[in-house]
Amino acid sequence: MRYVAAYLLAVLGGNTSPAAKDIKAILGSVGIEADDQRLNKVISELNGKDINEVMNSGLAKLASVPAGGAVAAPAAAAAAAGAAGAGAAPAAGKNIYPFILSLN
């Protein structure tokens, strides 16, 4: 995940085709040593592709994943907690993925 994040940071910074040295520089800036095999895998998979298209296809795949009751149960618990004590701190480990997906 860190390699993909560093790749995305490089693209956001204006580098449309980041090389291994660019990713290593980003990771090194936060004290992470890059594994060349994993780094080269990420670069080979993403190089030459429009990153926006890659992300949109990923979002489409995530939309087809069934959520089941896993999201509804914390929401119901949060509603009950909100009724019991407004202003309570959010529970640790709260699922933020629905929020992130709603930003699209």
SEZA-974372 format. One record per residue: chain; y, z, x of N, C-alpha, C, O in turn. Coordinates in nm, 4 decimals, always signed. Atoms other than C-alpha are relative to their C-alpha. Example, Ala and Ser with C-alpha at 12.3 -4.5 7.8 and 13.67 -1.06 7.14 Angstrom:
2
site vexvo=A&n_north=-0.1190&n_up=+0.0000&n_east=+0.0890&ca_north=-0.4500&ca_up=+0.7800&ca_east=+1.2300&c_north=+0.1200&c_up=+0.0000&c_east=+0.0900&o_north=+0.1181&o_up=+0.0665&o_east=+0.1936
site vexvo=A&n_north=-0.1190&n_up=-0.0060&n_east=-0.0820&ca_north=-0.1060&ca_up=+0.7140&ca_east=+1.3670&c_north=+0.1090&c_up=+0.0730&c_east=-0.0770&o_north=+0.2198&o_up=+0.0899&o_east=-0.0261
REM end
This chain:
104
site vexvo=A&n_north=-0.1195&n_up=+0.0000&n_east=+0.0818&ca_north=+0.0000&ca_up=+0.0000&ca_east=+0.0000&c_north=+0.1258&c_up=+0.0000&c_east=+0.0862&o_north=+0.2259&o_up=-0.0626&o_east=+0.0512
site vexvo=A&n_north=-0.1184&n_up=-0.0078&n_east=-0.0851&ca_north=+0.2386&ca_up=+0.0779&ca_east=+0.2835&c_north=+0.0362&c_up=-0.1359&c_east=+0.0577&o_north=+0.1537&o_up=-0.1640&o_east=+0.0814
site vexvo=A&n_north=-0.0262&n_up=+0.1323&n_east=-0.0554&ca_north=+0.2011&ca_up=-0.2749&ca_east=+0.4196&c_north=+0.0673&c_up=-0.0894&c_east=-0.1041&o_north=+0.1586&o_up=-0.1657&o_east=-0.0726
site vexvo=A&n_north=-0.0611&n_up=+0.0768&n_east=+0.1088&ca_north=+0.2833&ca_up=-0.4304&ca_east=+0.0837&c_north=+0.1431&c_up=+0.0482&c_east=-0.0219&o_north=+0.2335&o_up=-0.0330&o_east=-0.0412
site vexvo=A&n_north=-0.1345&n_up=-0.0548&n_east=+0.0194&ca_north=+0.5818&ca_up=-0.1969&ca_east=+0.0450&c_north=+0.0939&c_up=-0.0466&c_east=+0.1107&o_north=+0.2083&o_up=-0.0831&o_east=+0.0837
site vexvo=A&n_north=-0.0826&n_up=+0.0461&n_east=-0.1115&ca_north=+0.7112&ca_up=-0.2887&ca_east=+0.3908&c_north=+0.0283&c_up=-0.1497&c_east=-0.0126&o_north=+0.1387&o_up=-0.1948&o_east=+0.0180
site vexvo=A&n_north=-0.0196&n_up=+0.1433&n_east=+0.0216&ca_north=+0.6604&ca_up=-0.6583&ca_east=+0.3121&c_north=+0.1082&c_up=-0.0215&c_east=-0.1051&o_north=+0.1978&o_up=-0.1039&o_east=-0.0865
site vexvo=A&n_north=-0.0992&n_up=+0.0122&n_east=+0.1068&ca_north=+0.8598&ca_up=-0.6181&ca_east=-0.0098&c_north=+0.1390&c_up=+0.0405&c_east=+0.0473&o_north=+0.2381&o_up=-0.0218&o_east=+0.0092
site vexvo=A&n_north=-0.1301&n_up=-0.0398&n_east=-0.0546&ca_north=+1.1367&ca_up=-0.4343&ca_east=+0.1744&c_north=+0.0596&c_up=-0.1110&c_east=+0.0863&o_north=+0.1799&o_up=-0.1363&o_east=+0.0813
site vexvo=A&n_north=-0.0484&n_up=+0.1104&n_east=-0.0839&ca_north=+1.1610&ca_up=-0.7210&ca_east=+0.4229&c_north=+0.0501&c_up=-0.1148&c_east=-0.0867&o_north=+0.1539&o_up=-0.1742&o_east=-0.0575
site vexvo=A&n_north=-0.0418&n_up=+0.1078&n_east=+0.0904&ca_north=+1.1798&ca_up=-0.9750&ca_east=+0.1396&c_north=+0.1304&c_up=+0.0379&c_east=-0.0700&o_north=+0.2206&o_up=-0.0449&o_east=-0.0822
site vexvo=A&n_north=-0.1237&n_up=-0.0452&n_east=+0.0644&ca_north=+1.4441&ca_up=-0.7679&ca_east=-0.0405&c_north=+0.1180&c_up=-0.0046&c_east=+0.0959&o_north=+0.2324&o_up=-0.0228&o_east=+0.0542
site vexvo=A&n_north=-0.1037&n_up=+0.0057&n_east=-0.1016&ca_north=+1.6372&ca_up=-0.7616&ca_east=+0.2855&c_north=+0.0416&c_up=-0.1415&c_east=+0.0355&o_north=+0.1314&o_up=-0.1604&o_east=+0.1175
site vexvo=A&n_north=-0.0385&n_up=+0.1389&n_east=-0.0226&ca_north=+1.6540&ca_up=-1.1419&ca_east=+0.2835&c_north=-0.0969&c_up=-0.0807&c_east=+0.0832&o_north=-0.0765&o_up=-0.2008&o_east=+0.1006
site vexvo=A&n_north=+0.0995&n_up=+0.0713&n_east=-0.0797&ca_north=+1.3530&ca_up=-1.2325&ca_east=+0.4985&c_north=-0.1074&c_up=-0.0537&c_east=-0.0942&o_north=-0.1944&o_up=+0.0215&o_east=-0.1381
site vexvo=A&n_north=+0.0918&n_up=+0.0566&n_east=+0.0991&ca_north=+1.1591&ca_up=-1.4718&ca_east=+0.2739&c_north=-0.1422&c_up=-0.0154&c_east=+0.0508&o_north=-0.2349&o_up=-0.0322&o_east=-0.0285
site vexvo=A&n_north=+0.1337&n_up=+0.0125&n_east=-0.0568&ca_north=+0.8646&ca_up=-1.4943&ca_east=+0.5135&c_north=-0.0153&c_up=+0.0975&c_east=+0.1168&o_north=-0.0106&o_up=+0.0561&o_east=+0.2327
site vexvo=A&n_north=+0.0095&n_up=-0.1001&n_east=-0.1062&ca_north=+0.8215&ca_up=-1.1678&ca_east=+0.7071&c_north=-0.1212&c_up=-0.0222&c_east=+0.0901&o_north=-0.2298&o_up=-0.0560&o_east=+0.0430
site vexvo=A&n_north=+0.1086&n_up=+0.0074&n_east=-0.0976&ca_north=+0.6118&ca_up=-1.1779&ca_east=+1.0239&c_north=-0.0514&c_up=+0.1409&c_east=+0.0282&o_north=+0.0065&o_up=+0.2399&o_east=-0.0164
site vexvo=A&n_north=+0.0605&n_up=-0.1296&n_east=-0.0320&ca_north=+0.3911&ca_up=-0.9005&ca_east=+1.1582&c_north=+0.0995&c_up=+0.0908&c_east=+0.0716&o_north=+0.1038&o_up=+0.2109&o_east=+0.0449
site vexvo=A&n_north=-0.0955&n_up=-0.0826&n_east=-0.0738&ca_north=+0.6657&ca_up=-0.7827&ca_east=+1.3938&c_north=+0.1053&c_up=+0.0594&c_east=-0.0928&o_north=+0.1528&o_up=+0.1705&o_east=-0.0688
site vexvo=A&n_north=-0.0968&n_up=-0.0515&n_east=+0.0969&ca_north=+0.9053&ca_up=-0.7442&ca_east=+1.0982&c_north=-0.0573&c_up=+0.1192&c_east=-0.0764&o_north=+0.0104&o_up=+0.2200&o_east=-0.0965
site vexvo=A&n_north=+0.0659&n_up=-0.1078&n_east=+0.0747&ca_north=+0.6570&ca_up=-0.5304&ca_east=+0.9052&c_north=-0.0203&c_up=+0.1211&c_east=+0.0911&o_north=+0.0002&o_up=+0.2350&o_east=+0.0493
site vexvo=A&n_north=+0.0194&n_up=-0.1097&n_east=-0.0949&ca_north=+0.5765&ca_up=-0.3252&ca_east=+1.2170&c_north=+0.1305&c_up=+0.0740&c_east=+0.0256&o_north=+0.1305&o_up=+0.1962&o_east=+0.0406
site vexvo=A&n_north=-0.1299&n_up=-0.0641&n_east=-0.0219&ca_north=+0.9481&ca_up=-0.2600&ca_east=+1.2697&c_north=+0.0364&c_up=+0.0914&c_east=-0.1166&o_north=+0.0875&o_up=+0.2015&o_east=-0.0963
site vexvo=A&n_north=-0.0295&n_up=-0.0811&n_east=+0.1187&ca_north=+0.9876&ca_up=-0.1334&ca_east=+0.9131&c_north=-0.0877&c_up=+0.1247&c_east=-0.0014&o_north=-0.0387&o_up=+0.2357&o_east=-0.0221
site vexvo=A&n_north=+0.0915&n_up=-0.1143&n_east=+0.0007&ca_north=+0.6786&ca_up=+0.0867&ca_east=+0.9329&c_north=+0.0301&c_up=+0.0955&c_east=+0.1160&o_north=+0.0247&o_up=+0.2174&o_east=+0.0996
site vexvo=A&n_north=-0.0319&n_up=-0.0825&n_east=-0.1160&ca_north=+0.7719&ca_up=+0.2094&ca_east=+1.2802&c_north=+0.1249&c_up=+0.0827&c_east=-0.0192&o_north=+0.1380&o_up=+0.1903&o_east=+0.0393
site vexvo=A&n_north=-0.1243&n_up=-0.0737&n_east=+0.0232&ca_north=+1.1136&ca_up=+0.3168&ca_east=+1.1561&c_north=-0.0230&c_up=+0.1317&c_east=-0.0726&o_north=+0.0620&o_up=+0.2207&o_east=-0.0694
site vexvo=A&n_north=+0.0331&n_up=-0.1254&n_east=+0.0692&ca_north=+0.9424&ca_up=+0.5863&ca_east=+0.9487&c_north=-0.1213&c_up=+0.0678&c_east=+0.0633&o_north=-0.1832&o_up=+0.1555&o_east=+0.0031
site vexvo=A&n_north=+0.1057&n_up=-0.0659&n_east=-0.0753&ca_north=+0.6822&ca_up=+0.6778&ca_east=+1.2104&c_north=-0.1413&c_up=-0.0387&c_east=-0.0363&o_north=-0.2340&o_up=+0.0384&o_east=-0.0117
site vexvo=A&n_north=+0.1341&n_up=+0.0449&n_east=+0.0373&ca_north=+0.3875&ca_up=+0.4766&ca_east=+1.0789&c_north=-0.0439&c_up=-0.1071&c_east=+0.0986&o_north=+0.0274&o_up=-0.2047&o_east=+0.1220
site vexvo=A&n_north=+0.0567&n_up=+0.0994&n_east=-0.0901&ca_north=+0.1684&ca_up=+0.2893&ca_east=+1.3253&c_north=-0.0823&c_up=-0.0986&c_east=-0.0826&o_north=-0.1680&o_up=-0.0581&o_east=-0.1611
site vexvo=A&n_north=+0.0643&n_up=+0.1031&n_east=+0.0809&ca_north=+0.0478&ca_up=-0.0403&ca_east=+1.1794&c_north=-0.1389&c_up=-0.0348&c_east=+0.0534&o_north=-0.1600&o_up=-0.0442&o_east=+0.1743
site vexvo=A&n_north=+0.1334&n_up=+0.0498&n_east=-0.0316&ca_north=-0.3175&ca_up=-0.1436&ca_east=+1.1730&c_north=+0.0069&c_up=-0.1524&c_east=-0.0095&o_north=+0.0313&o_up=-0.2067&o_east=-0.1173
site vexvo=A&n_north=-0.0169&n_up=+0.1452&n_east=-0.0043&ca_north=-0.3150&ca_up=-0.5100&ca_east=+1.2793&c_north=-0.0889&c_up=-0.0740&c_east=-0.0999&o_north=-0.0458&o_up=-0.1729&o_east=-0.1593
site vexvo=A&n_north=+0.0910&n_up=+0.0677&n_east=+0.0921&ca_north=-0.6178&ca_up=-0.6050&ca_east=+1.0683&c_north=+0.0531&c_up=+0.0050&c_east=-0.1433&o_north=+0.0553&o_up=-0.0968&o_east=-0.2125
site vexvo=A&n_north=-0.0531&n_up=-0.0137&n_east=+0.1360&ca_north=-0.4698&ca_up=-0.4705&ca_east=+0.7454&c_north=+0.1326&c_up=-0.0742&c_east=-0.0150&o_north=+0.1578&o_up=-0.1389&o_east=-0.1166
site vexvo=A&n_north=-0.1299&n_up=+0.0667&n_east=+0.0025&ca_north=-0.1244&ca_up=-0.6010&ca_east=+0.8291&c_north=-0.0168&c_up=-0.1506&c_east=-0.0110&o_north=+0.0507&o_up=-0.2153&o_east=-0.0909
site vexvo=A&n_north=+0.0230&n_up=+0.1447&n_east=+0.0036&ca_north=-0.2541&ca_up=-0.9520&ca_east=+0.8946&c_north=-0.0594&c_up=-0.0442&c_east=-0.1334&o_north=-0.0317&o_up=-0.1549&o_east=-0.1797
site vexvo=A&n_north=+0.0567&n_up=+0.0310&n_east=+0.1321&ca_north=-0.4507&ca_up=-0.9431&ca_east=+0.5675&c_north=+0.1111&c_up=-0.0112&c_east=-0.1041&o_north=+0.1128&o_up=-0.1054&o_east=-0.1833
site vexvo=A&n_north=-0.1114&n_up=+0.0022&n_east=+0.0958&ca_north=-0.1358&ca_up=-0.8610&ca_east=+0.3674&c_north=+0.0865&c_up=-0.1237&c_east=+0.0227&o_north=+0.1235&o_up=-0.1929&o_east=-0.0721
site vexvo=A&n_north=-0.0855&n_up=+0.1151&n_east=-0.0307&ca_north=+0.0675&ca_up=-1.1265&ca_east=+0.5454&c_north=-0.0687&c_up=-0.1299&c_east=-0.0387&o_north=-0.0048&o_up=-0.2189&o_east=-0.0947
site vexvo=A&n_north=+0.0705&n_up=+0.1240&n_east=+0.0343&ca_north=-0.2011&ca_up=-1.3928&ca_east=+0.5011&c_north=-0.0089&c_up=-0.0207&c_east=-0.1514&o_north=-0.0061&o_up=-0.1343&o_east=-0.1989
site vexvo=A&n_north=+0.0082&n_up=+0.0107&n_east=+0.1461&ca_north=-0.2287&ca_up=-1.3148&ca_east=+0.1281&c_north=+0.1354&c_up=-0.0330&c_east=-0.0638&o_north=+0.1409&o_up=-0.1020&o_east=-0.1656
site vexvo=A&n_north=-0.1317&n_up=+0.0155&n_east=+0.0621&ca_north=+0.1467&ca_up=-1.3144&ca_east=+0.0613&c_north=+0.0849&c_up=-0.1113&c_east=+0.0610&o_north=+0.1782&o_up=-0.1599&o_east=-0.0029
site vexvo=A&n_north=-0.0823&n_up=+0.0980&n_east=-0.0698&ca_north=+0.2827&ca_up=-1.5642&ca_east=+0.3141&c_north=+0.0035&c_up=-0.1334&c_east=-0.0744&o_north=-0.1005&o_up=-0.1878&o_east=-0.1117
site vexvo=A&n_north=-0.0181&n_up=+0.1280&n_east=+0.0675&ca_north=+0.4242&ca_up=-1.8769&ca_east=+0.1516&c_north=+0.0048&c_up=+0.0085&c_east=-0.1515&o_north=+0.0234&o_up=-0.0929&o_east=-0.2187
site vexvo=A&n_north=-0.0028&n_up=-0.0171&n_east=+0.1453&ca_north=+0.4153&ca_up=-1.7319&ca_east=-0.1993&c_north=+0.1339&c_up=+0.0590&c_east=-0.0407&o_north=+0.1946&o_up=+0.1360&o_east=+0.0337
site vexvo=A&n_north=-0.1216&n_up=-0.0594&n_east=+0.0559&ca_north=+0.7158&ca_up=-1.6504&ca_east=-0.4149&c_north=-0.0354&c_up=+0.1405&c_east=-0.0469&o_north=-0.1192&o_up=+0.1581&o_east=-0.1354
site vexvo=A&n_north=+0.0356&n_up=-0.1399&n_east=+0.0272&ca_north=+0.7085&ca_up=-1.2714&ca_east=-0.4299&c_north=+0.0238&c_up=+0.0367&c_east=-0.1461&o_north=-0.0470&o_up=+0.1214&o_east=-0.2005
site vexvo=A&n_north=-0.0243&n_up=-0.0274&n_east=+0.1422&ca_north=+0.8552&ca_up=-1.2697&ca_east=-0.7826&c_north=-0.1156&c_up=-0.0493&c_east=-0.0858&o_north=-0.1531&o_up=+0.0164&o_east=-0.1829
site vexvo=A&n_north=+0.1154&n_up=+0.0510&n_east=+0.0746&ca_north=+0.5675&ca_up=-1.4846&ca_east=-0.9081&c_north=-0.1221&c_up=+0.0892&c_east=+0.0205&o_north=-0.1982&o_up=+0.1136&o_east=-0.0731
site vexvo=A&n_north=+0.1122&n_up=-0.0893&n_east=-0.0296&ca_north=+0.3149&ca_up=-1.2577&ca_east=-0.7356&c_north=+0.0127&c_up=+0.1288&c_east=-0.0822&o_north=-0.0850&o_up=+0.1759&o_east=-0.1404
site vexvo=A&n_north=-0.0207&n_up=-0.1236&n_east=+0.0755&ca_north=+0.4681&ca_up=-0.9495&ca_east=-0.8973&c_north=-0.0165&c_up=-0.0225&c_east=-0.1497&o_north=-0.0748&o_up=+0.0614&o_east=-0.2183
site vexvo=A&n_north=+0.0145&n_up=+0.0278&n_east=+0.1430&ca_north=+0.4872&ca_up=-1.1113&ca_east=-1.2417&c_north=-0.1458&c_up=-0.0209&c_east=-0.0383&o_north=-0.1876&o_up=+0.0221&o_east=-0.1458
site vexvo=A&n_north=+0.1421&n_up=+0.0173&n_east=+0.0311&ca_north=+0.1211&ca_up=-1.2145&ca_east=-1.2257&c_north=-0.0712&c_up=+0.1352&c_east=+0.0043&o_north=-0.1644&o_up=+0.1583&o_east=-0.0727
site vexvo=A&n_north=+0.0571&n_up=-0.1347&n_east=-0.0051&ca_north=+0.0357&ca_up=-0.8552&ca_east=-1.1269&c_north=+0.0331&c_up=+0.0797&c_east=-0.1244&o_north=-0.0514&o_up=+0.1526&o_east=-0.1765
site vexvo=A&n_north=-0.0388&n_up=-0.0699&n_east=+0.1226&ca_north=+0.2313&ca_up=-0.7192&ca_east=-1.4221&c_north=-0.0794&c_up=-0.0505&c_east=-0.1190&o_north=-0.1169&o_up=+0.0270&o_east=-0.2071
site vexvo=A&n_north=+0.0794&n_up=+0.0559&n_east=+0.1096&ca_north=+0.0468&ca_up=-0.9571&ca_east=-1.6532&c_north=-0.1417&c_up=+0.0566&c_east=+0.0033&o_north=-0.2002&o_up=+0.0845&o_east=-0.1014
site vexvo=A&n_north=+0.1341&n_up=-0.0579&n_east=-0.0119&ca_north=-0.2837&ca_up=-0.8259&ca_east=-1.5186&c_north=+0.0000&c_up=+0.1465&c_east=-0.0425&o_north=-0.0941&o_up=+0.1917&o_east=-0.1077
site vexvo=A&n_north=-0.0085&n_up=-0.1398&n_east=+0.0400&ca_north=-0.1709&ca_up=-0.4650&ca_east=-1.5649&c_north=+0.0131&c_up=+0.0147&c_east=-0.1507&o_north=-0.0372&o_up=+0.1111&o_east=-0.2083
site vexvo=A&n_north=-0.0188&n_up=-0.0070&n_east=+0.1443&ca_north=-0.0722&ca_up=-0.5377&ca_east=-1.9237&c_north=-0.1325&c_up=-0.0119&c_east=-0.0736&o_north=-0.1459&o_up=+0.0377&o_east=-0.1854
site vexvo=A&n_north=+0.1285&n_up=+0.0177&n_east=+0.0660&ca_north=-0.4317&ca_up=-0.6329&ca_east=-2.0015&c_north=-0.0959&c_up=+0.1163&c_east=+0.0240&o_north=-0.2055&o_up=+0.1180&o_east=-0.0319
site vexvo=A&n_north=+0.0851&n_up=-0.1158&n_east=-0.0272&ca_north=-0.5732&ca_up=-0.3040&ca_east=-1.8684&c_north=+0.0132&c_up=+0.0971&c_east=-0.1168&o_north=+0.1241&o_up=+0.1378&o_east=-0.1514
site vexvo=A&n_north=-0.0088&n_up=-0.0935&n_east=+0.1129&ca_north=-0.6638&ca_up=-0.0761&ca_east=-2.1592&c_north=+0.0457&c_up=+0.1372&c_east=+0.0468&o_north=-0.0018&o_up=+0.1893&o_east=+0.1477
site vexvo=A&n_north=-0.0544&n_up=-0.1304&n_east=-0.0358&ca_north=-0.4717&ca_up=+0.2485&ca_east=-2.1509&c_north=-0.0779&c_up=+0.1132&c_east=-0.0649&o_north=-0.0738&o_up=+0.2266&o_east=-0.0172
site vexvo=A&n_north=+0.0766&n_up=-0.1029&n_east=+0.0683&ca_north=-0.6966&ca_up=+0.4354&ca_east=-2.3915&c_north=+0.0882&c_up=+0.1135&c_east=-0.0468&o_north=+0.2039&o_up=+0.0918&o_east=-0.0825
site vexvo=A&n_north=-0.0761&n_up=-0.1163&n_east=+0.0430&ca_north=-0.5855&ca_up=+0.7853&ca_east=-2.4815&c_north=+0.0640&c_up=+0.0739&c_east=+0.1162&o_north=+0.1272&o_up=+0.1776&o_east=+0.0962
site vexvo=A&n_north=-0.0493&n_up=-0.0713&n_east=-0.1178&ca_north=-0.4872&ca_up=+0.8795&ca_east=-2.1282&c_north=+0.1514&c_up=+0.0165&c_east=-0.0026&o_north=+0.2026&o_up=+0.1182&o_east=+0.0441
site vexvo=A&n_north=-0.1455&n_up=-0.0089&n_east=+0.0044&ca_north=-0.1188&ca_up=+0.8087&ca_east=-2.1879&c_north=+0.0457&c_up=+0.0766&c_east=-0.1232&o_north=+0.1472&o_up=+0.1461&o_east=-0.1188
site vexvo=A&n_north=-0.0397&n_up=-0.0646&n_east=+0.1245&ca_north=-0.1059&ca_up=+0.9382&ca_east=-2.5435&c_north=-0.0124&c_up=+0.1530&c_east=+0.0092&o_north=+0.0708&o_up=+0.2251&o_east=-0.0459
site vexvo=A&n_north=+0.0195&n_up=-0.1449&n_east=-0.0083&ca_north=-0.2394&ca_up=+1.2845&ca_east=-2.4578&c_north=+0.1155&c_up=+0.0687&c_east=+0.0724&o_north=+0.1669&o_up=+0.1683&o_east=+0.0216
site vexvo=A&n_north=-0.1154&n_up=-0.0653&n_east=-0.0636&ca_north=+0.0347&ca_up=+1.3695&ca_east=-2.2048&c_north=+0.1271&c_up=-0.0115&c_east=-0.0831&o_north=+0.2100&o_up=+0.0795&o_east=-0.0827
site vexvo=A&n_north=-0.1191&n_up=+0.0158&n_east=+0.0837&ca_north=+0.2967&ca_up=+1.2313&ca_east=-2.4425&c_north=-0.0011&c_up=+0.1013&c_east=-0.1137&o_north=+0.1026&o_up=+0.1590&o_east=-0.1467
site vexvo=A&n_north=+0.0106&n_up=-0.0968&n_east=+0.1080&ca_north=+0.1688&ca_up=+1.4513&ca_east=-2.7239&c_north=+0.0239&c_up=+0.1415&c_east=+0.0528&o_north=+0.0888&o_up=+0.2229&o_east=-0.0128
site vexvo=A&n_north=-0.0206&n_up=-0.1316&n_east=-0.0593&ca_north=+0.1608&ca_up=+1.7524&ca_east=-2.4939&c_north=+0.1473&c_up=+0.0211&c_east=+0.0344&o_north=+0.2001&o_up=+0.1311&o_east=+0.0182
site vexvo=A&n_north=-0.1419&n_up=-0.0100&n_east=-0.0333&ca_north=+0.5153&ca_up=+1.6793&ca_east=-2.3795&c_north=+0.0831&c_up=+0.0231&c_east=-0.1253&o_north=+0.1797&o_up=+0.0994&o_east=-0.1230
site vexvo=A&n_north=-0.0731&n_up=-0.0184&n_east=+0.1252&ca_north=+0.6342&ca_up=+1.6552&ca_east=-2.7393&c_north=-0.0167&c_up=+0.1434&c_east=-0.0505&o_north=+0.0785&o_up=+0.2043&o_east=-0.0993
site vexvo=A&n_north=+0.0243&n_up=-0.1371&n_east=+0.0430&ca_north=+0.4722&ca_up=+1.9886&ca_east=-2.8205&c_north=+0.0757&c_up=+0.0984&c_east=+0.0887&o_north=+0.1310&o_up=+0.1970&o_east=+0.0402
site vexvo=A&n_north=-0.0717&n_up=-0.0878&n_east=-0.0926&ca_north=+0.6214&ca_up=+2.1475&ca_east=-2.5101&c_north=+0.1498&c_up=-0.0076&c_east=-0.0250&o_north=+0.2206&o_up=+0.0924&o_east=-0.0130
site vexvo=A&n_north=-0.1418&n_up=+0.0172&n_east=+0.0284&ca_north=+0.9613&ca_up=+2.0036&ca_east=-2.5984&c_north=+0.0409&c_up=+0.0764&c_east=-0.1239&o_north=+0.1514&o_up=+0.1303&o_east=-0.1302
site vexvo=A&n_north=-0.0309&n_up=-0.0737&n_east=+0.1217&ca_north=+0.9457&ca_up=+2.1588&ca_east=-2.9423&c_north=-0.0017&c_up=+0.1504&c_east=+0.0270&o_north=+0.0746&o_up=+0.2260&o_east=-0.0331
site vexvo=A&n_north=+0.0117&n_up=-0.1425&n_east=-0.0296&ca_north=+0.8441&ca_up=+2.4944&ca_east=-2.7944&c_north=+0.1148&c_up=+0.0504&c_east=+0.0871&o_north=+0.1631&o_up=+0.1622&o_east=+0.0691
site vexvo=A&n_north=-0.1063&n_up=-0.0454&n_east=-0.0899&ca_north=+1.1074&ca_up=+2.5084&ca_east=-2.5247&c_north=+0.0767&c_up=-0.1178&c_east=+0.0562&o_north=+0.0346&o_up=-0.1777&o_east=+0.1551
site vexvo=A&n_north=-0.0794&n_up=+0.1124&n_east=-0.0484&ca_north=+1.3742&ca_up=+2.2447&ca_east=-2.4809&c_north=+0.0535&c_up=+0.0327&c_east=+0.1380&o_north=+0.0920&o_up=+0.1462&o_east=+0.1657
site vexvo=A&n_north=-0.0514&n_up=-0.0175&n_east=-0.1343&ca_north=+1.4811&ca_up=+2.1944&ca_east=-2.1224&c_north=-0.1055&c_up=+0.0461&c_east=+0.0984&o_north=-0.0723&o_up=+0.0819&o_east=+0.2114
site vexvo=A&n_north=+0.1061&n_up=-0.0394&n_east=-0.0919&ca_north=+1.1436&ca_up=+2.2801&ca_east=-1.9717&c_north=-0.0170&c_up=-0.1068&c_east=+0.1070&o_north=+0.0045&o_up=-0.2251&o_east=+0.0804
site vexvo=A&n_north=+0.0202&n_up=+0.0926&n_east=-0.1110&ca_north=+1.0683&ca_up=+2.1207&ca_east=-1.6335&c_north=-0.1226&c_up=-0.0867&c_east=-0.0277&o_north=-0.2187&o_up=-0.0395&o_east=-0.0883
site vexvo=A&n_north=+0.1162&n_up=+0.0870&n_east=+0.0214&ca_north=+0.8314&ca_up=+1.8199&ca_east=-1.6387&c_north=-0.1194&c_up=+0.0496&c_east=+0.0805&o_north=-0.1037&o_up=+0.1085&o_east=+0.1875
site vexvo=A&n_north=+0.1227&n_up=-0.0442&n_east=-0.0658&ca_north=+0.4709&ca_up=+1.8891&ca_east=-1.5449&c_north=-0.0204&c_up=-0.0773&c_east=+0.1293&o_north=+0.0154&o_up=-0.1947&o_east=+0.1384
site vexvo=A&n_north=+0.0301&n_up=+0.0654&n_east=-0.1279&ca_north=+0.3637&ca_up=+1.8113&ca_east=-1.1891&c_north=-0.1050&c_up=-0.1069&c_east=-0.0242&o_north=-0.1963&o_up=-0.0879&o_east=-0.1045
site vexvo=A&n_north=+0.0952&n_up=+0.1087&n_east=+0.0143&ca_north=+0.1762&ca_up=+1.4832&ca_east=-1.1582&c_north=+0.0210&c_up=-0.0831&c_east=-0.1244&o_north=-0.0709&o_up=-0.1526&o_east=-0.1676
site vexvo=A&n_north=-0.0284&n_up=+0.0740&n_east=+0.1219&ca_north=+0.3430&ca_up=+1.3310&ca_east=-1.4632&c_north=-0.0166&c_up=-0.1496&c_east=+0.0257&o_north=+0.0281&o_up=-0.2004&o_east=+0.1286
site vexvo=A&n_north=+0.0248&n_up=+0.1434&n_east=-0.0127&ca_north=+0.2392&ca_up=+0.9693&ca_east=-1.5156&c_north=+0.1300&c_up=-0.0763&c_east=-0.0229&o_north=+0.1844&o_up=-0.0740&o_east=-0.1332
site vexvo=A&n_north=-0.1258&n_up=+0.0745&n_east=+0.0109&ca_north=+0.5450&ca_up=+0.7512&ca_east=-1.4463&c_north=-0.0225&c_up=-0.1494&c_east=-0.0171&o_north=+0.0750&o_up=-0.2236&o_east=-0.0293
site vexvo=A&n_north=+0.0245&n_up=+0.1426&n_east=+0.0083&ca_north=+0.3731&ca_up=+0.4115&ca_east=-1.4731&c_north=+0.0546&c_up=-0.0652&c_east=-0.1269&o_north=+0.1083&o_up=-0.1756&o_east=-0.1182
site vexvo=A&n_north=-0.0591&n_up=+0.0638&n_east=+0.1180&ca_north=+0.4760&ca_up=+0.3452&ca_east=-1.8353&c_north=+0.1510&c_up=-0.0202&c_east=+0.0177&o_north=+0.2056&o_up=-0.1214&o_east=-0.0263
site vexvo=A&n_north=-0.1431&n_up=+0.0134&n_east=-0.0253&ca_north=+0.8367&ca_up=+0.4067&ca_east=-1.7286&c_north=+0.0272&c_up=-0.1168&c_east=+0.0929&o_north=+0.1172&o_up=-0.1967&o_east=+0.0672
site vexvo=A&n_north=-0.0200&n_up=+0.1088&n_east=-0.0961&ca_north=+0.8071&ca_up=+0.1702&ca_east=-1.4315&c_north=-0.0238&c_up=-0.1343&c_east=-0.0667&o_north=+0.0529&o_up=-0.2280&o_east=-0.0448
site vexvo=A&n_north=+0.0291&n_up=+0.1266&n_east=+0.0667&ca_north=+0.6499&ca_up=-0.1020&ca_east=-1.6454&c_north=+0.1075&c_up=-0.0358&c_east=-0.1010&o_north=+0.1298&o_up=-0.1539&o_east=-0.1276
site vexvo=A&n_north=-0.1034&n_up=+0.0281&n_east=+0.0979&ca_north=+0.9283&ca_up=-0.0659&ca_east=-1.9016&c_north=+0.1272&c_up=-0.0536&c_east=+0.0643&o_north=+0.2152&o_up=-0.1035&o_east=-0.0060
site vexvo=A&n_north=-0.1184&n_up=+0.0494&n_east=-0.0708&ca_north=+1.1851&ca_up=-0.1597&ca_east=-1.6359&c_north=+0.0019&c_up=-0.1518&c_east=+0.0098&o_north=+0.1065&o_up=-0.2108&o_east=+0.0367
site vexvo=A&n_north=+0.0086&n_up=+0.1459&n_east=-0.0141&ca_north=+1.0654&ca_up=-0.5201&ca_east=-1.6334&c_north=+0.0735&c_up=-0.0700&c_east=-0.1079&o_north=+0.0764&o_up=-0.1930&o_east=-0.1109
REM end
